[in-house]
C-alpha cells in the first residue's frame, strides 16, 4: 500500500470526485491480476486503486486503473485510465441482493475486508484489461485494412494511445481550478427554479399524493411529479438512469424511493450531477461513451429544447464531439473528458463580442450611485421624470385645460339661463360635457392623419410634440369621449328629460318656444331628430369602442360561431368605419338643438370643419397615391413560423427612412383592408421588402393566396416554398401606401442604439442594421478614395498650393453620429432565425469595426446551467470554434438561451458608454415594454448615460 495523494488520479490531499462532508485521506493499492500482455517483473500486471479513508474508519473506492508502467516512468507520474464501474456493492452476493443503497461508492471496514476487497479488484481489472484489448484490436484491425501499420505494431499503438490520453487526463486534472469548480457548481442543474429545496420537495410530495396509485408512482407520471412536464422524454431517461444505478428495472417507485431520487438530482455537488449526466449517456454502464450514445443524448436534448433541426444533424454533431474529445481514436470518451468540455466551454465562446468596459469608465458613469439625501433623491427622480415626459405632459395639460375651460364656460352659460330653473344642474352638466365632446370628436381625427404626422416629424415641431405617442393620444381622447357621452346622454335621459316632463305649467310656459305649446312626453323627446341621432351615435360608438379593445382586437375573447367574427382585426377595422355614420349624425344632431335656434350659435360644424377636412384630404391622398405606386413582385418565400416575405420593386418616387413602415393591400384577399408592415429593406436597396407573420384573418388569407402561387424547392435551394418572376403561376396583385413615420426613423440622432425585438417585432430594426452597415461601407470607401486622391500632407512638404488645399477642405465627409448598435432578438422558435439569416451573416462578415453587436435569444431552450441544455451549450461553443457557425441559428451570431437579463444589459452598456445618449427602441409585447421603460428611467437617475425609450406603434 502506497500513500501518495491519489496516485496520479487526483490532486494531492483531495479526492477527485469527493463531495462528502469529511476530508478523506487518499491511498493507492497495487494489485496484479494475471494474464496481461503487459507484465511486471513477476509476470503480473499492476493495477492502481485509489481509496479514501474516512474518519468513520470506512473506505470509499474512487478509481481502479491499470498502471502505465513504461509511459508513467517517462512522465514522472502514473498516468491512468478509468476502469469500468465496479459492482455497486463490495459485500458478498447475498448481501448485495438484499441491500438497496443509492451511493455508487463502496464502503468497507478497513480492518476486516481489505483482503477480500483486493481479490474482487483483481478480477474486475482483469476483465477490464481484456475488454480494452478487444476494443483496440477491433479499432486497429480497421486501421490496418485502410493501409496503416500491421498488427505487429499493435501493442505499441495501444500503449501510445493510452499514454497520450493519460497525459491529457493529468493535465485536465491540474487545470480544474477553483474558479472552474465554482462555475461548474452553477451547471448541470436537473431542477430549475428559484424555490428552495425544502419548498420544492413539499410540492413534489403533493404531486406524488395526487398522481400515485396504491402508494406507487408510475414511470409515466414521474415527469409531472418533479415538474418536467415540458421535457417528459428527458425526465423518463433520468428515471431509467437512476434505476440502473440502483441495479433495478422498475416501472414504479414509492415515496421513499422518490425522496432518494430527488436528493440525488438536487444534490449541490457538481461531481454528483456530472456522474448522473454521464450515466444518462452511458446506457450500457461500461464507463465509456461511444459515438452512438452521444448521438442519442443529442437527440434527447434537442427534443427537450424543441430543436427539431438539431435532431436531424445529431450524427454530424456526435462525430464532432468525438473528434474533439477522442483525438487518440479509441472510439469512446470518459467522464473526465466530459467534465473538461463542460468546464472549459467558455474558452470556445470567443465569437460573442462581450460588452467589456474599463474600470475608469465604470467609475465615471456610476457617479450617481453615491448616497444622497431623501430630498435630493426625490428632486432627482422628479427632474428625470420631467425630462423624459415633458412633451407628453405639456400637451396633456393644454388639452385638459382647454376641456376644463370649455366645460366651465358652457356650464356658467346655462347656469344663467331660465332652463336652469326647470332642469337644474342636469342641463348645465350635459351642455358642458357636450362642448368637450365637440372638441374631442374633432381632435380624435388628427393623431391618425399619418401623412401629416410623418411630414411634421421632419420639422421643428418634433422638438415640442410627442409624435411617437399619436396612437396613445388617440386612445386617450377616445376615453374622454366615453366619459363625455356618459355625462351628456346620461344627464339628458335620466335627469333633465324627466324634470322637464314633470314640471308645472307655470315653469314650462317660458320653454314653449323651444319644445312646443304642449309639454312633450318622454317618448316624444327620444323620437325626435335630436334623440334619434343621439341614439345612433351612442350605438355606433359602443360597437366601435368595444371591438377596438385589446380583448376583441387580439381575439383573446373566444366566442361561438358565428359570433367569432366579432373578434380579430377585421372586426376592429370594419367597425371603426362606423365613424362615418357617427360624424354625419353628429352634424345633424348639432344643427337640430332644442335650446339654440340661431345658426351662428350652433358650433358643432366649426369644431369639425378643419379636422374632418384634413382627414378627408389624407384619405384622398392615400387613395390616389396607392394607385400611382405600381409595384412588381420580385420574390416570395414562406419561412418557418408562418412568416411570408414579399420582395417587390421600389417605385422611383418612394423614398423612405430606415425604421418606417408602409400600408399594404392585396385585392385578392380584401379590396378594402390596408395593413401596416415595417419595411425590412434598407433605403439604399433597389427593392422593397416586408415580412408578414400569420396572426389574424387577413394575414392567414394572404399566406394562403401566395402559397398557392409558390413552387416547391428545386435542387440547390433551401426547403422553402418560393416564387419569383420566373414562376409559371401568376402572383397576386399588391398595392402599397407610404412611407409613414415611426419612432425608429430618428435613430441617427443617438450616439448608441439598443434595439430590442420580440419575434416578428425585429422587422423594423433589420432595416436600421442594414442601413448602418451600408453607411459603414460607404464611409470606408470614401476614406479610401480620399486617401488615394488627396494624400495626407506631411511635415516634409514645405509648401501646399491653394488649389490643392481648397480641394482637400471642400471634400464633403460622411459623418456617422451613431458609434455602436446593440441588437437583441428574442424568439420562441428555432426556425425564426431563417427570416433574417442572410442579413445577420452579412453584418457579421462586413462589420470589421465591431460597430454592430447582435445577440439572438431562443426562449424554448432551457437556460445555461440546466442539464437539459448542457450538451447543447457545449456543442454550440465547440461547433462555432471549429466551423464558425452557430448550431441553433445557422448564422455567425451566437444564440443565447432563455430570456435576456435587460438590467445587466443596460448596466453594461451604460458602463461602456458614459455620457452617451442612448436610444432604446422596442417592438413587441407590451409587458417587456413596461420593464424596459422602467429600467431606462431607473438608470437615468443613477448614471451619467442618458437612455431614451421608444416603443413602436401601428
N, C-alpha and C positions, 0 to 999 in steps of 0.2 A: 504494500500500500504506500502510495507516494502522496505526500502533502504538497500542494502547489497551486492553490488559487484557481482551479478549474482546468488545469492540464491542457491549455490551448483551446478550450471551448467557452471560456468566459473571461471577463475582466477580473484580475486578481481581487479577491476579497468580496466578490459579488456574484451571486448566481445568475446565469444567463437569462433564465426566464422566471426568476424568483419574484413572487408577489406576496409572500407571506408576511406576517407581522414580525416574526423573529428574524434575526440575522444569522443565517446558517454559515457553517464552515465548509468549504469545498474540498473534497478529496477525490483522487483518481485511483482506480483499482486496475491493475494489469491482469488480464485473463487471456487464455490462449487455446481456443478450440483448434482441433487438428483438421488436417485435410486441406489446408490452404496452399496455393502455389507460392505464395509469398511468405516465407517462414523465417523464424528467428534461429538462433544457434541450436536450440534443442528441437527444432522441427515443428514448433508450434507458432501459429500466428498470434501476434499480440493484439488484444482488444482493449481500448481505453474506455473506462467508465467514469463518469462524473457523478458524485453523490454530494448531497448537502446534509450535514449533521445538524439536526435541530436541537434546540435547548431542551426539548422534552425527551431526549435520548432516542429519537427516531431518525430514520434515514429517508431522504427523498431522492429518488433517482432523477437525474437531469438528462443524461445522454449516454448512449453506448456507441462507440466508434472504433473501427479498426485503426491501429496505429500505422501511420505512414512512415515507415522506417527510414528509408534512404532519403526520401524527399524531406522528411522532418529534420533529419540531420543537416541537410543542406540549408534549411531556412532558420535553423536555430530554434525551432519550435515544433510542436506536434500538430501538423495540420490534421483535420478530421472531417469526417462525413457523417451526417446524422443517420443513424440507423432507423429502420422502420419501427413504428410504435411497438412497444412491448405489450404483453397482455396487461390488462388494467389491474390485475391482481398479482401479487407475488406469493399468495398463500397457495396451499395445495388445491387441486381442482375442486374437491368437495366444498372447501371453504369459499372458493371463488364463485361457485354456483349459488351459494346462499347469500352472498354479500351483494349489495347494490349501491356501493359508494359512487359518488359522482366524480371525485377527483381523479385526474389522469396520473397523478404521481403515485409511486409505491412507497408505502410506509412500512418499515421493518424495525424491530427491536434489534439494535446492533449487536448485542451480546449473545443472541441465541441463533439467528437465522442468516448470518452473513455467509456461511459456507454454502448453505442450500441456495442462497440467492446467487452466488457466484456461478454455480453449476447451471442455473437457468440462463444466466447471461451468456455462458459459453455456447449453449445450444442456439440461442437467438442469434448471436453473432455469426455462428456457422451458417445458419440459414440465410442470413443477410449477405454473407460473402458469396454463397452460391448464386443467389438471385442477381447480385451485382455482376458476377462473371457472365451469367447467361445474357444479361442485358447488353453488356459490352460486346459479347460475341455476336449478337444479332446486329448491333449497330455497325461494328467494323466489318462484318460479312457484307453488308450492303455497300459499305465504302469500298471494299476490295472489288466488288463487281463493277464499280464505277471507275476502276483503274487506279486505286490507291494502293499503298503498300500491302504486301501479303500478310497472311496470318502469322508468319514468323515474328513479325514486329508487333503483334497484338498486345502482349503484356506491356511492352514499353509504351504503346499508345494509351492503354488504360491507366498506367501509372502516371503518365504526364498529364492526362486529363484530370485525374484525381488530385494530383498535386496543384494544378492550376486553380481548380475550384477551391481547394482547401486554402490556398493563398488568398483568393478573393474573399473567402469567408472570414478569414482572420482580419483582413483589412476592414471589412464591413463591421465586424465587432468592435474594432478600435474606433470606427467613425460614429458609433452610436453614442453621441454626445448627450449631455444633459439637456441642452436646448432641443435636440431632436426628440428626445424622450418626452419632453414637455409638450411639443407639438403633437406627438403621437397620442397623448392622453386624450386629446380632443377628437381623435379619429376613430373610425370603426365603431360608431355607436349603433347598436341594433334597435334601440328605442329612442326616438327623437321626441323632444318636448321640453317644456320649462317646468313641469311638475316635479316635485321632489320624489325620490324613490318610494318613500313611505306612502305618499298620496297616490302615486301611480299603482302601487300594489293593491291599495284599497279598491281602486277602480277595476283592476284585473280580477280581484276576488268577486266583486259584484257581477262582472261579466261571466265568471265561472258559474256562479249560482244561477244565473239566468239561462246559460247555454247547456249546462251539464245535464246528463240523463243518467239517473241511478248513481249519482256520485262520480261519474266519469265524463271527461271532456273528449270529444272525438277529434281526430286529426283535422277534419274539415272545418271544425269550429275554432281551431287554435288561432288562426289569424284574427278573427273577430275578437277573441278573448284578450289578446295582447295589443290590440289597436292597430293591426296591419291589414285593414280591410282593403286598402288600395294596392297592396302588393302581396296577394294571397300565395302566389307561387313561391315567392321568396320565403314567406313565413313557414310554409309547409316543408320547404327544403331545410330550413333551420330546425324544425321539429324532427325531421328524419336524421339530421346530423347529430343532434343531442341524444337521440335514441341510440344511434350507433355507438356513441361514446360510452353509453351505459350498457353496451352489448345487449341491446334489446331491440326487437322489431315489433312494435305495438302500434295500434291504431287509436288508442285512447289512454288517457292518464287521469289520475286522481288529483285532488287539490294539493296534496303534499308534494307530489312529483312536479306539478306545475310550479309550486313555490321554488323548488330546487332549480328548475329550468329558468325561472325568472331571475333568480340570483346569479346564474351564470351569464345570461345575456345582458344584465345590468351591472356586471362587475366593473369596478373602476379601473381595474388593471388592464392596461393596453395589451400586455402579453397574453392574458386570458382571452380577450376579444380576438386577438390575432390568431390564436390557436383555433378558436371556433370557426373563424372565417376560412382558415386553412383546411380544416376538416370538412367544411362545406364543399370546397373544391375537390378535395381528395376523397372521391366517392368510395374507392376500394380500400381506404385506410392503410395504404402501404408506405405512407410517409413521403410519397413522391407525387408531384402534379404533372401529368402529361399534357400534351397539346390538346388532346380531345377533351380533357377535363377543363382546361382553360376555356375552350370554346363553349362548353356547356354553361359555365358560370357567367361568361359574357352574355350569352343569350338570356340567362335568367335575370341578370342585372338590367339588360335592355328592356325586357318585358316589365320589370318592376317600375322602370322610369319612363315607360311609354315611348321608347326609341325604336320604332319599327325598322328604320334603315340600318341601325347598328346590328340588329339581328341578322340582316341579310349579309353583312360583312364580317360576321363573327369569326369565320375561318381565317380570313385575312389578318384580323387583329390578333387572333390567338398565335399565329405564326410570328407576328411582330414581337409579341411578348416573349416567346421562346427564343427568338433571335437575340433579344436584348439580355435576357437573364440566363440563357444557356449557350454562351459562346463556345463552350467546350464540346457541344454536340452530344451530351449524354442522353438527351431525349426526355429529360424531366427537370423540374426545379424543386427546391426545398423551401422550408419555412423561412430560413434566414434570408433567402433571396427575395421572397415576397415582402418581408419586412423592410429590406433595403430599398426596394422600389417605392414602398409606401412612405418611408421616412425621407427619401431623397427626391420625391416627385417635384418639390419646389425648384430643384436645380434645373429641371426641364422647362419650367414655365418662364422662359426668357423672352417670350413673344408678346406678353401682355405689358404694355408700357405703363409702368407704375406712376402714380401721382406722387412722385418724390418731392420733397421740399427741404430746404435748409433750415437750420435752427435760427438763423438770423431772420429769415422771412417769417418764421413762426412767431418769434418774439415781437417782431414789428406788428404783425397782423392781429395778435391776440392781446394787444394793449388794453382793449376794452374789457378784459376779463378781471381786471383788478377790482377789489372790493369797493363798492360805492354805497353812499348813504341811501336810505329808502326814498328820500325826496328826489335825489339825483336819478335813481332808477326810474321812478315814475315819470319825471320830466324827460328822461332819455327815451323811454318807451313811447311817450306821447309824441315827442318830436319825430321819431322814426315812423310812427303810425301816420302822422300828418304828411310826412314826406312821401310815403307810399300811396296815400289815398287822397291827396289834396284835390286832384282833378274830380274825382267822384264826389267828394264832399261839397265842393262849391256848386256843382251842377245840381246835386240833390237839394242843397239848401235853397238855391234860387228857385227850383221847381216847387218845393214845399211852400216857400214864401209867396210865390205867385198864387198857388192854390188857396192858401190861407187868406190872402188879400181879396181874391175874388169871392170867396165864401162869405167873408165878413161884409164886403160891400153889398152883396145881394141880400144877405141876412138883414142888414140895417135898412136897406131899401124897402123890403116888405114889412119890416117891423113898424115902419112909419105909415103904412097904408091901411085902409079900413079893413081889408080882408083879414088882417091880423086879429081884429076883434071877434071875427067869426071862427076862424080856423086856428088861431093861436100860433104857438111856436112850431106846429107841424108844417105849416106852409113856409115859414122862414127857413127851416132846416131843409125842406125839399127843394126850394129855389136856390139856396146856397150850394147844395150838392149838385143841382143841375148845371150851375155855372162852372163848377170844376169838371163836370162830365164833358162839357163843350170843349174845354181846354185839352183834356186828356184824349178825347176822341180825335182831336187834331194832331196832338203830339205823337200819338202811338204810331202814326204812319212814317214819321221821319227816321227812326232808327232802322227801318227796313228799306230805306231808299239806298241801296247798296252802291250804286254808281256814284251818287253824290258823296257818300262817306268815303269811298275809295279815292275820289278826287280830293276831298278835304284832308285826307291823310298826308298828302304831299304838300300841304300848305302850312303856314304858321299856326293855323287853328289847331293843329295836332299838339302843339305845346300846351294848350289850355283845356282841350276837350278830350275825354276818355273814349276815343272811338273803339277801343278794344272791347268796351262794355256795352256796345249798342244793343245786343240781344238781351242782356241783363236789364238794361233800361227799358226795353220794350216790355219785358215781363213785369217789371215794377209798375209801369204805367197801367198795364192790364189789371194788376192787383188793385190799384187805386180806382180803376173804373168799376170793379166789382163792389168796392165799398161805396162808391158814389151811387151805383144803381140800387143798392140795398137802402141807402138813406132816402134817395129820391122816390123810387117806386114804393118803398115800404111806408113812408110817411103819407104819400097820396092814398094808397089803398087801405091803410089801416087807421089812419088818423084824421086827415083833413076832409076826405070824402065823407066819412060818417058824421063829422061835426057839421059839415055843410048841410047834409040831408036832415039832420036833427035840429037845425037852428030854427028859431022862431021866425014868423013872417016879418016882424019888425026888423030883425037883424038881417034877414035875407033881402029885404027891399033894395038896399043900395047895390046889391050884387046882381040885380036882374039884367043890367046892361051886359054882363059877362056870361050868365048862364041861362038867360031866358026869363020870360014872365012867370012861368011856373017852375017851382023848385024841382030840380031833376032828381030822379031816383039813382040808386047806386048802379043799376044795370045800364041806365042811360049814360052815365059818366064813363063807364068802361067800354060801351059800344060806340062811343064817339070816335072821331078820327084820332084825337089825342090818345085815347085809351087803346085803340086797336094797334096803332103804330108803336105805342109803348110796349104792348104785349109781344108784338112781333120781334122787337129789338131784344127784349129780355130772353125770349125763347132761343133766338139765334145765338146770342151771346152765351147762353147756358150751354148749348151744344158745342160751340167752338171752344169755349174755355175748358169744358170737361175733357174733350178729346185731345186737347193740347197738353194736358197734364202728363207727367212722366209715366204714370201707370198705364195710360192708354196708348201714348205715342210709342213707348218701348215695348208694348204688348206684354206688360207684366200682369195685367188682368186677363184671366182666361175665361172666356165666355163660350157657351154652347152655340153650335150652329143654328141659325145663320147669323146670330148676333156677334160672332167672332170678327165679322167685317168691320165692326165698330172700333177695333183696335188696330194699331200699326200706323205706319207713316202715311199710308193712303188716306185713312180716315182723318188724320190730322190735316193733311194737305187740302182735301176737298172741303172739309168743314170750315177751314179758315177762309175759304172764298165766300162764305156766307156774309162776310163783311160788306159785300156789295149791297145786299139787301138791307143790312143794318144802316149803312150811310144814306141810302135812299129814304128809309123810314125815318131816320134822324132829321133829315132836312124837312120832310113833311111834318114831322112832329113839332119841329121848331117854328114852322110857319102857321100852325093851327093852335095857337095858345089861347086858353080861356081868358086870361087876365091881361093880355097885351094885344092891342089891335093895330098900333102904329108900326109900319114896316121897318122903319129905321131903328126901332127898339128891339126888333127880333134879330138877335146877334148870332144865331147858330151858323148861318152862311158865312158870316165874317170870320169866324174861327176856322171854318173848314176850307175856305176857298184856296188859300195858298198851299197848305199841306196836301190836299187832295189833288191840286193841280200838279205839284211836284211828283206825287206818286204816279199819277196817270202818265206824265211825261216819262217817268222812269220805266214803266211797263211798256210804253210805246217804243222807247229806245231799245229795250231788250228784244222786243218782237222783231223789229227791222234789222237789228244788228245780228241776231242769231241766224236770220235768213241770208245775210251777206257773208257770214263765215262758212265758206264751203270747205269742209274737211274730208280727206280721203283716208280711210283706214289702211295703215301700213302693216300692222301686225297685231294679232290677237293670240293670247296664251292663257290657259287656265291652270293655275298653280294649286298645290295642296292647300287645304284650309279654306276651300271655296272662294278663292280670290281670282278675279278676272282682271287681266291687264290689257289695256287698249292703247295702242300707239298709233297716232294719226298725224297727218301733215299739219304744219303750222301755217295759218293764214299770214300773208305778208304784213297786215296791219295789226296782228295780235301781238302786243308787247306786254310782257309781264315781269314781275319780280319773283325771286325765289320765296316760297312760303305762301304765295297767293293761291286762290282756288278759282274754279270756274263751274258753271252750271252745265249739265249735260241732259239732253233729251233724246230718247230713242222712240221715234214714232211707231215702230213695230211693237213696242211694249205699251206705250201710252202717248197719245198726241198732245196731252196737256201737262203732264208732270215734268218738272225740272228738278234735278237733284244736284247738290254741291259735292265736288270732289277736289281734293288737293292735287295740284299739278306736281308730278314727281320728276318731270324733266327739268333741266337747268335752262335759264334764259339763253345761254349760248348754244343749246342744241338746236338742230334743224327740224325737230319734230316735237309734238306734244304727247305726253303720256299720263295716264291716270291708273290707279289700282282700285278696284271695286271689290269689296267683300260682301258676301251674301248675308244680309242682316234683316231684310224685310221682304215684303211682297214684290216691290219693284225690282230690287236687286236680284231676287231669285228668278224673276221672269227674264231679266236682262241676261243672266248667265245661261238660262235655258235657250234663249234665242241665238246667242253666239256659239253655244256648244253645238247646236245643230249645223252651224256653218263651218266648224273646225274639223280638222282631219287628224287621224291617229298619227303618232310619231313615225318618222321614217328612220332608216339607218343613219347613225352619226349624230342624231339629235336626242335630247332628253325625253323621257317618257311623259310628255305633256301634250294635251290637245292644243293644236296650233292652227293658225290661219294667217295668210298674208295676201299680197296682191296676186300671187300665182295660184291661189286656191280656186278650184273649179266652181265651188258654190258661191253664190252672191252673198256678200256681207251686208248686214242690216245698215240702214242709213243712220247717221249720228249728227245731231245738232249741238253746238256749243255756244255758250254766252259767258262773257267775262273779259278780262280777269277781274276779280274782286279782292279787295284788301283784307289782310288778316294781321294779327299781332306779329307773326314771324317775319313779315316782309321787312321790318325795320331792324333786322339782326345786325346790320352793318354799323350801327351806332354804338355797339358794345365792344369792350376790349376782349371779353371772353364769353363763349356761349356754352350753356348747358342745355342740351336738347334731350328731352325725355319723351319717349313714345311707347304706348301700350298697344301691342298687337298691330292692327291696321292704322293706329294713331301715329306710326312712324312716317307715314307718307308725306306730310308737309316738310319734314326735316331732310328727306332724301334729296330734294331739290336744293336745299341750302348746302348740304355737304358737297353735292356735285358742283354747285356754283363756287364754293370756296376752293375746291380743287382746281377748277378752271382758272380762277383768279391767281392761284399759286403758280400754275404752269405759265400763265401769261407774264407774271412778274419775273419768273426765272428767264423766260425767253427775252423779255425786254432788257433785263440786266446783261444777258449775254450779248445781245445786239448792241447795247450801249457800250460795253467794254470793247467790242470789235471796232465800232465806228469812231468812238471817242475814247481813246486810251487815256488812262489817268495821267495827270501831269506830275512829273517827278521833280525833285529838287535840282537834278542835273540840268533841267531845261531852263535856260536863263530867261527866255522871252516867249510870250504867247501872243499871237496876233489877235486883234479884236474880233475878227470873223470866227475864228475857232472858239473863242470864249463865248460869243453870243450863241453859237450852235449848241455848245455844251449846256449852257444855263437855260436856254429856251426849250430844251428837250423835255416834254411832259413825262412825269414819272407816275406810275400806278402806285397808290398808297393803300394798303390794306390795314384798316384800323383793327380788325379782329386778329388777335395774335394766336388764340387757341380755341378749339371747339371740342367739347366732350359730348359724345352721343351715347345714350343709354337706351337700349331697345329691350323691352320686357315682353315676352310672348309665352304662350302655353304649349304650342305645338312645334315640333321639330321641323315640319315642312314649311313653316312660315319663313325660315331663313332663305328659302329659294326665291322669295319675292324680290329681294334686292342683293342677291349673291354677287352679281356682276359689278354693282356699284361698290360694294364693300371691298371686293378684291382689287378693283381699280384704285380705290383710295389707299389701301394698304400698300400697293405697289408703287404709286407715284408720289405719295406724300413723304418725301425724303426729309423734310424739315420737322416732321412729327408735330404738325400743327393740329391735325385731327386725330383724336383718340376715340376709338369705338369699343363699346362693351355690349355684348349680347348676353341676355339673361333668359334662361329657359326654366320656367317655374314647375314644369312637370317632373323634373329631376330633383331628387332629394338633395338637400344642402350638403356642402362639403363636410366630411366627417361622418356622415351616415354610412353604415355598412352597405346599404343598398346601392349607393353611388360610388363607393370607394374604388372599385375596379375601373369604373368608367373615368373617374378623375385621373387615376394612374395612366390609363390607356390614352386619355386625351393629351396629357402632357408629353407622354412618350412619342405619340404619333406626330405631334407638331414639331418636336425636336428633330425627328427623323425625316419627316416629309414636308413640314411647313404648312400643314392643313389641319384645321380643327375637325375632329371626327363627328361633332354634333351638327355644326352649321355648314360644313363643307367649304368654308372660306378660310382666309388667313387671319380672321378675327377670332380671338378666344371667346368661348361661350362659358359664362359663369352659371352656377346652378342656384335654384331657389330665387328669392327676391333680393334686390339690392338694398343695402342699408344707406338711405339717402342722407342721413345725418352724417355718416362718415364721409360720404362723397362730397357734400358741401364743405365739411370741415377741411378736407384735404385740398380742395380747390381754393378755399379761402386762404389756406396757409401758403399755397404755391403762388397765388396771385394777390399779394397785398396791395391795397389802394386801387384795385381794379374795379371797373364797372362791369358786372356780370349779368347777362340776360339769361334768365331761366325760362325756357319755353316748353310747354307741356301740351300734349294732345292724348286724351284717353279718358278713363273712368273718373267721375267726379271725386271719388274717395281719395285717390292719390293726389288730386289737385289741392284738396284742403291740407293734406300733410305737407306738400311742397311749399304751399303759400305760407304756412305757419313756420316752417323751417327757415325760409328766407327772411321772414320778419324777425325771428329769434336771432339769426346770425347778424342781421343788420345792427342789432343793439349790442353785439359782443365783439365785433372785429372791424377792421378798417376797410374790408371789402364790402362793396355795395351790391346786393342782389336785387334784381327786379324780376318779379314773377309775371308771366303771361300765360293765359290758357286760351286754346283755340276754341272758337265758337263758330257754328254754321247757321 
